[in-house]
Amino acid sequence: MFECMEALTDGIKVMLRRGRAALDDFATAIKLSPHSAHIYFNRANLFLSLKMLTEAEQDYTTGLYKLLNNMYSQIDRKPLCSSAAFE
């Protein structure tokens, strides 16, 4: 429930063109849920809209690593890759 409300708040700030405030909220969301690929993908989309291309690329890459690791952990295998370089 809390994650849903937080995502909604981030979306509202983005729609209101409060991108910098939304970035702060995404940082908090990542601290609360560091393994969520979706947070990284959403923040990457925001970075892209703010023309922060290097940051967007980093978050898309980190999101992909986390998504792959989450998928492999669900089928009881070792993680495919490490995202330690991006944390």
BELMO-V501589 format. One record per residue. N is the residue number from 1. SS is DSSP state (2 for helix, 1 for strand, 0 for the rest). PHI is phi in whole degrees, 0 to 359 (none if undefined). PSI is psi in degrees with one decimal (* if undefined). Layout:
# BELMO-V501589
n=N ss=SS phi=PHI psi=PSI
n=N ss=SS phi=PHI psi=PSI
This chain:
# BELMO-V501589
n=1 ss=0 phi=none psi=-47.5
n=2 ss=2 phi=299 psi=-42.5
n=3 ss=2 phi=297 psi=-37.7
n=4 ss=2 phi=295 psi=-43.9
n=5 ss=2 phi=295 psi=-38.9
n=6 ss=2 phi=295 psi=-42.5
n=7 ss=2 phi=297 psi=-39.8
n=8 ss=2 phi=297 psi=-42.8
n=9 ss=2 phi=298 psi=-43.6
n=10 ss=2 phi=300 psi=-44.0
n=11 ss=2 phi=298 psi=-39.6
n=12 ss=2 phi=295 psi=-43.4
n=13 ss=2 phi=297 psi=-38.3
n=14 ss=2 phi=295 psi=-44.3
n=15 ss=2 phi=295 psi=-30.5
n=16 ss=0 phi=274 psi=7.9
n=17 ss=0 phi=63 psi=34.6
n=18 ss=0 phi=254 psi=58.5
n=19 ss=2 phi=301 psi=-41.6
n=20 ss=2 phi=295 psi=-39.8
n=21 ss=2 phi=293 psi=-37.2
n=22 ss=2 phi=295 psi=-37.3
n=23 ss=2 phi=299 psi=-40.0
n=24 ss=2 phi=298 psi=-42.0
n=25 ss=2 phi=293 psi=-37.7
n=26 ss=2 phi=296 psi=-39.0
n=27 ss=2 phi=299 psi=-41.6
n=28 ss=2 phi=294 psi=-42.7
n=29 ss=2 phi=298 psi=-39.1
n=30 ss=2 phi=293 psi=-37.2
n=31 ss=2 phi=296 psi=-37.7
n=32 ss=2 phi=282 psi=-30.5
n=33 ss=0 phi=219 psi=72.3
n=34 ss=0 phi=292 psi=-13.6
n=35 ss=0 phi=261 psi=4.8
n=36 ss=0 phi=277 psi=111.2
n=37 ss=2 phi=295 psi=-33.9
n=38 ss=2 phi=297 psi=-36.2
n=39 ss=2 phi=297 psi=-43.9
n=40 ss=2 phi=296 psi=-41.7
n=41 ss=2 phi=296 psi=-42.0
n=42 ss=2 phi=293 psi=-40.7
n=43 ss=2 phi=292 psi=-35.7
n=44 ss=2 phi=299 psi=-40.5
n=45 ss=2 phi=298 psi=-40.0
n=46 ss=2 phi=294 psi=-45.8
n=47 ss=2 phi=304 psi=-42.9
n=48 ss=2 phi=299 psi=-43.2
n=49 ss=2 phi=293 psi=-25.4
n=50 ss=0 phi=269 psi=6.1
n=51 ss=0 phi=64 psi=28.5
n=52 ss=0 phi=261 psi=76.9
n=53 ss=2 phi=291 psi=-39.3
n=54 ss=2 phi=297 psi=-44.4
n=55 ss=2 phi=295 psi=-39.2
n=56 ss=2 phi=298 psi=-45.5
n=57 ss=2 phi=299 psi=-43.0
n=58 ss=2 phi=300 psi=-45.9
n=59 ss=2 phi=290 psi=-36.8
n=60 ss=2 phi=297 psi=-42.1
n=61 ss=2 phi=295 psi=-47.2
n=62 ss=2 phi=299 psi=-42.5
n=63 ss=2 phi=300 psi=-41.4
n=64 ss=2 phi=296 psi=-44.4
n=65 ss=2 phi=301 psi=-44.7
n=66 ss=2 phi=293 psi=-40.0
n=67 ss=2 phi=298 psi=-46.6
n=68 ss=2 phi=298 psi=-44.4
n=69 ss=2 phi=296 psi=-39.8
n=70 ss=2 phi=296 psi=-40.4
n=71 ss=2 phi=296 psi=-46.5
n=72 ss=2 phi=291 psi=-34.1
n=73 ss=2 phi=291 psi=-26.9
n=74 ss=2 phi=287 psi=-24.0
n=75 ss=0 phi=257 psi=18.8
n=76 ss=0 phi=65 psi=44.3
n=77 ss=0 phi=239 psi=166.1
n=78 ss=0 phi=292 psi=151.9
n=79 ss=0 phi=304 psi=141.2
n=80 ss=0 phi=288 psi=-36.0
n=81 ss=0 phi=211 psi=167.7
n=82 ss=0 phi=247 psi=137.8
n=83 ss=0 phi=253 psi=18.2
n=84 ss=2 phi=302 psi=-32.1
n=85 ss=2 phi=292 psi=-17.9
n=86 ss=2 phi=256 psi=-1.1
n=87 ss=0 phi=263 psi=*
